[in-house]
Amino acid sequence: MAAETQSFQGEPAEEGPVEFQAYRGTTPPRFVNAAEREYAKILDYYGVPWLYEPTTFVLERDAEGKVVEAFTPDFYLPEQDLYLEVTVMKQSLVTRKNRKLRKLRQLYPDVRIKLFYERDFERIAARYGLPKAS
C-alpha cells in the first residue's frame, strides 16, 4: 500500500514555516531545535518519507510499573525501518544520550537506530550549503 502524500507546514525553531512533502505524520511537526528542522528539510528534499517523533520506547519502569525512563527518537524513516536521533550537543555532553541508545538497543534489539552528532551535521551542512544549527 502506497503512503498517502500529505503536505504540512512545520513549526520549526527560529525560522518561518516550511512545507514538507515527504512527511507522513498526521499533525505538523514541532521541532525542538534548528538541527532537527534542517535534517527534515534534507529528508524532504530527497523525497525520503519520514515521521517526526512517532514512537517512545520505554527504557525503565519502577516497581509499580510507572515509566521512569523513556527515549523518543527524532525521526522514523518507514521505508528503511530506521530511527534517527539528532544531537548538536558537544561531543563531551552526549554521554547520557549514548547510554540511552545502548539501553534501547539492549531492550529492543530489532529496532534500527542511528545517532547523528554535531560533527555529522557539520559535514552535511558544509556539503549542502546549510546554515550550522545550534
C-alpha positions as CSV (number, residue, x, y, z in Angstrom):
1,M,0.0,0.0,0.0
2,A,1.5,3.4,-1.0
3,A,1.8,6.0,1.6
4,E,-0.6,8.9,1.3
5,T,1.1,12.1,0.3
6,Q,0.5,14.9,2.7
7,S,1.9,18.4,2.9
8,F,2.4,20.1,6.3
9,Q,3.7,23.4,7.5
10,G,6.2,22.6,10.2
11,E,6.7,24.7,13.3
12,P,10.4,25.0,13.2
13,A,12.8,26.6,15.7
14,E,13.6,30.2,14.8
15,E,12.6,30.4,11.1
16,G,9.2,30.6,9.4
17,P,7.1,27.5,8.4
18,V,8.5,25.1,5.8
19,E,6.2,23.0,3.7
20,F,7.1,19.3,3.8
21,Q,6.1,16.9,1.0
22,A,7.6,13.6,2.3
23,Y,6.3,14.0,5.8
24,R,4.0,11.1,6.7
25,G,2.6,12.2,10.0
26,T,-1.0,13.3,10.7
27,T,-0.1,16.5,12.6
28,P,2.5,19.2,11.7
29,P,6.0,18.5,13.2
30,R,7.0,20.8,16.1
31,F,10.8,20.7,16.0
32,V,12.8,21.2,19.2
33,N,15.8,22.8,17.5
34,A,17.0,24.0,14.2
35,A,19.1,20.9,13.6
36,E,16.0,18.7,13.5
37,R,14.4,21.1,11.1
38,E,17.4,21.0,8.8
39,Y,17.5,17.2,8.8
40,A,13.8,17.2,8.0
41,K,14.5,19.6,5.0
42,I,17.2,17.2,3.7
43,L,14.9,14.2,4.0
44,D,12.2,16.1,2.3
45,Y,14.4,17.4,-0.5
46,Y,15.4,13.8,-1.4
47,G,11.8,12.6,-1.1
48,V,12.6,10.2,1.8
49,P,9.3,9.6,3.7
50,W,9.7,10.4,7.3
51,L,7.8,10.8,10.6
52,Y,8.7,13.1,13.5
53,E,8.9,11.5,17.0
54,P,6.3,8.8,16.3
55,T,7.5,6.3,18.9
56,T,8.5,6.5,22.5
57,F,10.5,3.5,23.8
58,V,10.2,2.6,27.5
59,L,13.6,2.0,28.9
60,E,12.8,1.6,32.6
61,R,9.8,1.2,34.9
62,D,9.6,1.4,38.7
63,A,8.2,-1.3,41.0
64,E,4.6,-0.2,40.3
65,G,5.1,-0.3,36.5
66,K,5.3,3.5,36.1
67,V,7.7,4.7,33.4
68,V,10.8,6.3,34.9
69,E,12.9,6.5,31.7
70,A,12.0,6.6,28.0
71,F,13.5,7.6,24.7
72,T,11.8,9.2,21.7
73,P,14.0,9.3,18.6
74,D,13.6,12.4,16.4
75,F,12.7,10.7,13.1
76,Y,11.5,7.5,11.7
77,L,12.1,6.5,8.1
78,P,9.4,3.9,7.3
79,E,10.8,2.7,4.0
80,Q,14.1,2.0,5.7
81,D,12.6,0.9,9.0
82,L,15.2,3.2,10.6
83,Y,15.0,5.7,13.5
84,L,17.3,8.8,13.5
85,E,18.3,10.8,16.6
86,V,19.9,14.2,16.0
87,T,22.0,15.9,18.6
88,V,24.0,19.1,18.3
89,M,25.4,18.9,21.8
90,K,29.1,19.0,22.2
91,Q,30.7,15.6,21.9
92,S,31.6,15.6,25.6
93,L,28.0,16.1,26.6
94,V,26.4,13.2,24.7
95,T,27.2,10.5,27.3
96,R,23.6,10.4,28.6
97,K,22.1,10.1,25.1
98,N,24.6,7.4,24.2
99,R,23.7,5.5,27.4
100,K,20.0,5.7,26.4
101,L,20.8,4.4,23.0
102,R,22.7,1.4,24.4
103,K,19.8,0.6,26.7
104,L,17.4,0.9,23.8
105,R,19.4,-1.5,21.7
106,Q,19.6,-3.9,24.5
107,L,15.9,-3.9,25.3
108,Y,14.7,-3.6,21.6
109,P,17.4,-5.5,19.6
110,D,15.3,-5.4,16.4
111,V,15.0,-1.6,16.4
112,R,17.4,0.0,14.0
113,I,18.6,3.5,15.1
114,K,21.3,5.9,14.1
115,L,22.6,8.8,16.1
116,F,23.7,11.9,14.2
117,Y,26.2,14.0,16.1
118,E,27.1,17.7,15.7
119,R,30.1,16.7,13.5
120,D,27.8,14.7,11.2
121,F,25.5,17.7,10.8
122,E,28.5,20.0,10.1
123,R,29.6,17.6,7.3
124,I,26.1,17.6,5.8
125,A,25.8,21.4,6.3
126,A,29.1,22.0,4.5
127,R,28.3,19.7,1.7
128,Y,24.8,21.1,1.0
129,G,25.5,24.7,2.0
130,L,23.1,24.7,5.0
131,P,23.4,27.0,8.0
132,K,25.0,25.5,11.1
133,A,22.3,24.7,13.6
134,S,22.9,25.0,17.3
